[in-house]
Amino acid sequence: MSTDRPLKVALFGSGRIGQVHARNILANPELELALIADPYIEGAQALAEGTGARAVATADEVFASDGLDAIIIGSPTSTHVDLISRAAAHGVAALCEKPIDLDLDRVLSCRDSLRDSETPLMLGFNRRFDPNFASVQARVQTGEIGRLEQLTIISRDPAPAPAAYIAASGGIFRDQSIHDLDMARFFVPDIIEVSATGSNLFCDYIEEAGDFDSVVINLRGRGGEQITIINSRHSAFGHDQRLEAFGSEGMLTAGNLTPTSVRKFSATGAEESDPYLHFFLERYAEAYRLELENFVRFIREGIPCSPGFDDGLQALVLANAAEESARSGRVVKIGQE
């Protein structure tokens, strides 16, 4: 692909994720935001205002555009399979938010249809690009703490999402936990066993929707690695995002972030600090930026995208297994899909 011009990009979705991607596209000199597509055309128009992008209501208008190099899919999950398939058919690279779909059969069918495609496709598991988590993973891979024995991932949202979002989310395992399941695979790609428990501790409308507000997932890797994921839909002290990798020769941790590193010491308290970054858009702002930079690099250099389609598939397999385990009380064995 030519490197003497910016890549022409279309963005699907003008909601909060679309707005994040739009800002990052505009800030990246390697990219030109050409179109913003949303059936809610007023949202697309508002986001496009002052950017030079054209607001459109349909995917047909996007794929009819000349010289399109890439799309970014931040639209509802139900649109993902169709947009991925259309991008591949047009030879247009795609970066798609998780999950690929809530239905595993649709994901498998999409995989089969893309089997011979060489069009770049990247899944939006942005936490792989968080500098803190990425550093821990890289150092584990180089053997800095010896053999990885245990991995603990803690992810708690500051507050539950609205009831309408919960009802359409696919449940906590496919919505919230799926990021952490992918992070588990980032460290231990071959997971062979899943067990999970779920509880309803504080949110009535989540329980009424048949979902859990708090879950714990235990995974086992083929090498015996033990992985624990702790999720909650609320946290009184902000967005709680921590990771611990324990090995035969030591341990690496990545903790929560605050706006500054300033600490206050006084008669009433020691090491008082600013509250943790409160929302995922703040906590993972740098991860979203680096994710987009790597997407551009993969396209320019012809490198296979990572995370890719199979990572999205395997994360959904694990999420489904966790749901099954939490409902049945049984350990679920994982085979290769």
C-alpha positions in Angstrom: 0.0 0.0 0.0 1.2 3.5 -0.8 2.7 5.4 2.1 2.7 8.8 0.5 -0.8 9.8 1.5 -3.1 9.4 4.5 -5.3 6.4 4.7 -8.9 7.2 3.9 -11.1 6.0 6.8 -14.8 5.7 7.4 -16.2 5.5 10.9 -19.3 3.5 11.8 -21.1 4.8 14.9 -21.3 8.3 16.4 -21.8 7.3 20.0 -19.3 7.5 22.8 -16.9 4.9 21.2 -17.3 6.5 17.8 -16.4 9.8 19.4 -13.2 8.4 20.8 -12.2 6.9 17.5 -13.1 10.1 15.7 -10.8 12.2 17.9 -7.9 9.7 17.5 -8.3 9.6 13.7 -8.3 13.4 13.5 -5.2 13.5 15.7 -3.3 10.9 13.5 -1.5 12.5 10.5 -1.5 9.0 8.8 -5.3 9.1 8.6 -8.1 11.1 6.9 -11.6 10.9 8.4 -13.7 10.8 5.2 -17.1 9.5 6.3 -19.1 9.0 9.5 -22.0 6.6 9.2 -24.9 6.3 11.5 -28.6 5.6 10.9 -29.1 8.3 13.5 -27.9 10.9 10.9 -28.1 13.8 13.3 -25.5 12.1 15.5 -23.2 11.6 12.5 -23.7 15.1 11.3 -22.9 16.5 14.8 -19.7 14.4 15.0 -18.7 15.3 11.4 -19.1 19.0 11.9 -15.8 20.9 11.5 -13.9 17.7 10.6 -14.2 17.7 6.8 -15.9 14.3 7.0 -19.2 13.6 5.3 -22.1 12.2 7.4 -24.1 9.3 5.8 -26.8 7.1 7.1 -26.1 3.8 5.4 -23.3 1.3 4.8 -24.1 1.4 1.1 -23.0 5.0 1.0 -19.7 4.1 2.7 -18.7 1.3 0.4 -19.7 3.2 -2.6 -17.0 5.8 -1.7 -14.0 5.8 -4.0 -10.5 5.2 -2.6 -11.6 3.9 0.8 -8.7 2.2 2.7 -10.2 1.3 6.1 -13.3 1.3 8.3 -13.6 1.5 12.0 -16.6 -0.3 13.4 -18.0 1.4 16.6 -21.6 0.7 15.8 -23.9 -1.8 17.7 -22.8 -5.4 18.0 -25.6 -6.6 15.7 -24.0 -4.8 12.8 -20.5 -6.2 13.2 -20.6 -9.4 11.1 -22.2 -7.7 8.1 -19.7 -4.8 8.2 -16.7 -7.1 8.6 -17.9 -9.2 5.7 -18.6 -6.2 3.4 -15.2 -4.7 4.2 -13.5 -7.9 3.3 -15.5 -8.2 0.0 -14.4 -4.6 -0.9 -10.7 -5.2 0.1 -11.1 -2.6 2.9 -9.2 -3.0 6.2 -11.4 -3.1 9.3 -10.9 -2.4 13.0 -14.0 -3.7 14.8 -15.0 -3.2 18.4 -15.7 -6.3 20.5 -17.5 -8.6 20.4 -17.7 -9.9 16.8 -21.3 -11.0 17.6 -23.2 -12.4 20.6 -24.0 -15.6 18.7 -21.2 -18.0 18.3 -22.7 -19.7 15.2 -22.8 -16.4 13.4 -19.1 -15.8 14.3 -18.1 -19.2 13.1 -20.0 -18.7 9.8 -18.3 -15.3 9.4 -14.9 -17.0 10.0 -15.7 -19.5 7.3 -16.7 -16.9 4.8 -13.4 -15.0 5.5 -11.1 -18.0 5.3 -9.5 -17.0 2.0 -9.6 -13.3 2.6 -6.3 -11.4 3.0 -7.9 -8.1 3.9 -6.6 -6.8 7.3 -9.0 -7.2 10.2 -8.3 -6.2 13.7 -10.4 -6.7 16.9 -10.7 -3.8 19.3 -9.3 -5.4 22.4 -7.6 -2.1 23.2 -6.3 -3.2 26.7 -3.6 -5.2 25.0 -2.2 -1.8 24.0 -2.4 -0.3 27.5 1.3 0.6 28.2 1.2 -0.9 31.7 -0.5 -4.2 30.9 1.6 -4.5 27.7 4.8 -4.0 29.6 3.9 -6.7 32.1 3.0 -9.1 29.3 6.3 -8.4 27.4 8.3 -8.9 30.6 6.6 -12.2 31.4 7.3 -13.4 27.8 11.0 -12.7 28.2 11.1 -14.8 31.3 11.8 -12.0 33.8 9.7 -13.7 36.5 10.4 -17.3 35.4 7.6 -19.6 34.6 4.2 -17.9 34.9 2.2 -19.7 37.5 -0.7 -17.5 38.4 -2.4 -14.5 36.8 -5.0 -12.3 38.5 -7.0 -9.7 36.6 -9.3 -7.3 38.4 -11.8 -5.2 36.5 -14.6 -3.3 38.2 -16.7 -0.5 36.6 -17.4 2.6 38.6 -21.2 2.1 38.3 -23.6 -0.1 36.4 -24.5 0.8 32.8 -28.1 1.9 32.2 -30.8 -0.7 32.2 -31.4 -0.4 28.4 -27.7 -1.1 27.8 -27.6 -4.1 30.1 -30.7 -5.6 28.4 -28.9 -5.6 25.0 -25.3 -6.2 26.2 -25.4 -10.0 26.0 -24.6 -10.3 29.7 -21.6 -9.5 31.9 -19.5 -12.3 30.5 -19.8 -11.3 26.9 -19.8 -7.5 27.6 -17.5 -6.7 30.5 -15.6 -10.0 31.2 -14.7 -10.5 27.5 -12.0 -7.8 27.7 -10.4 -9.7 30.7 -10.8 -13.1 29.0 -8.8 -11.7 26.0 -6.2 -10.3 28.4 -5.9 -13.8 29.9 -5.3 -15.2 26.5 -2.7 -12.4 25.8 -0.7 -14.0 28.6 -1.8 -17.6 28.3 -3.1 -18.3 24.7 -4.2 -21.9 25.3 -7.0 -22.1 27.9 -8.4 -25.5 28.5 -10.8 -25.1 31.4 -13.2 -22.5 32.7 -15.2 -22.3 35.9 -17.2 -19.3 37.0 -19.7 -18.0 39.7 -22.1 -15.1 39.5 -24.0 -13.1 42.1 -26.5 -10.4 42.3 -25.4 -8.1 45.1 -26.5 -4.6 44.5 -28.4 -3.8 41.2 -32.0 -4.8 40.9 -32.4 -4.1 37.2 -29.4 -6.3 36.3 -31.0 -9.1 38.3 -34.4 -8.5 36.6 -32.6 -8.8 33.2 -31.4 -12.3 34.2 -27.8 -11.1 34.4 -25.2 -11.0 37.2 -23.6 -7.8 38.6 -20.6 -9.6 40.1 -18.6 -12.5 38.8 -15.4 -14.5 39.4 -13.9 -16.6 36.6 -11.2 -19.2 37.1 -9.3 -20.4 34.0 -6.6 -23.1 33.6 -4.0 -23.0 30.8 -2.6 -26.1 29.1 0.6 -25.7 31.1 -1.3 -25.6 34.4 -1.3 -21.9 34.7 -4.0 -20.6 37.1 -5.9 -17.4 36.1 -8.5 -15.6 38.2 -10.7 -12.8 36.8 -12.7 -10.7 39.2 -15.4 -8.4 37.8 -18.0 -6.1 39.3 -20.4 -3.6 37.8 -19.6 -1.1 40.5 -16.7 0.3 42.5 -17.1 3.2 45.0 -13.5 4.4 44.4 -13.5 4.6 40.6 -12.5 2.4 37.7 -10.6 -0.5 39.3 -8.2 -2.0 36.8 -5.4 -4.1 38.2 -3.2 -7.0 37.1 -0.8 -9.3 38.9 1.5 -11.9 37.2 3.1 -14.3 39.6 6.0 -16.5 38.5 8.5 -19.0 39.8 11.1 -16.2 40.2 9.1 -13.2 41.1 6.0 -11.1 40.4 4.9 -8.2 38.2 1.9 -5.9 38.9 0.1 -3.1 37.2 -2.1 -0.9 39.4 -4.8 1.7 39.1 -4.0 5.1 37.6 -4.6 8.5 39.1 -4.6 11.9 37.2 -1.3 12.8 38.8 1.4 11.1 41.0 1.0 13.7 43.7 0.7 12.3 47.3 -0.4 14.3 50.4 0.9 13.5 53.8 -0.7 15.1 56.9 -1.9 14.5 60.4 -5.2 13.1 59.0 -3.7 10.6 56.5 -0.6 9.4 54.7 -0.1 9.0 50.9 -3.5 10.6 50.1 -3.9 10.8 46.3 -6.3 11.9 43.7 -9.2 9.5 43.0 -8.6 6.8 40.4 -9.5 7.6 36.9 -13.3 7.2 37.0 -14.3 5.9 33.6 -12.9 3.5 31.0 -12.7 6.3 28.4 -10.2 8.1 30.6 -8.4 5.1 31.9 -7.8 3.6 28.5 -7.4 6.8 26.4 -3.8 6.0 25.6 -4.7 2.4 24.8 -7.2 3.5 22.3 -4.7 5.8 20.7 -2.0 3.1 20.5 -4.5 0.6 19.2 -5.2 2.9 16.2 -1.5 3.6 15.6 -0.8 -0.2 15.5 -3.8 -0.7 13.1 -2.2 1.8 10.7 1.2 0.1 11.1 -0.3 -3.3 10.4 -1.9 -2.0 7.2 1.2 0.0 6.0 3.6 -2.8 6.6 1.4 -5.8 5.6 1.7 -7.3 9.1 -1.2 -9.6 10.2 -3.4 -7.7 12.6 -3.2 -8.6 16.3 -5.5 -9.1 18.0 -7.3 -10.6 15.0 -10.5 -12.4 14.2 -9.5 -15.6 16.0 -8.8 -13.7 19.2 -12.4 -12.4 19.0 -13.7 -15.9 18.4 -11.8 -17.4 21.3 -12.8 -14.7 23.7 -16.4 -15.3 22.9 -15.9 -19.1 23.4 -14.5 -18.4 26.8 -17.3 -16.0 27.7 -19.9 -18.6 26.7 -18.1 -21.2 28.8 -18.0 -18.9 31.8 -21.8 -18.2 31.4 -22.5 -22.0 31.2 -20.3 -22.7 34.2 -22.0 -20.0 36.3 -25.5 -21.2 35.4 -24.7 -24.9 35.8 -22.1 -25.0 38.5 -19.9 -27.2 36.4 -16.4 -26.8 35.1 -16.4 -26.4 31.3 -13.6 -27.9 29.2 -12.5 -25.9 26.2 -11.9 -27.4 22.8 -10.6 -25.6 19.7 -13.4 -24.2 17.6 
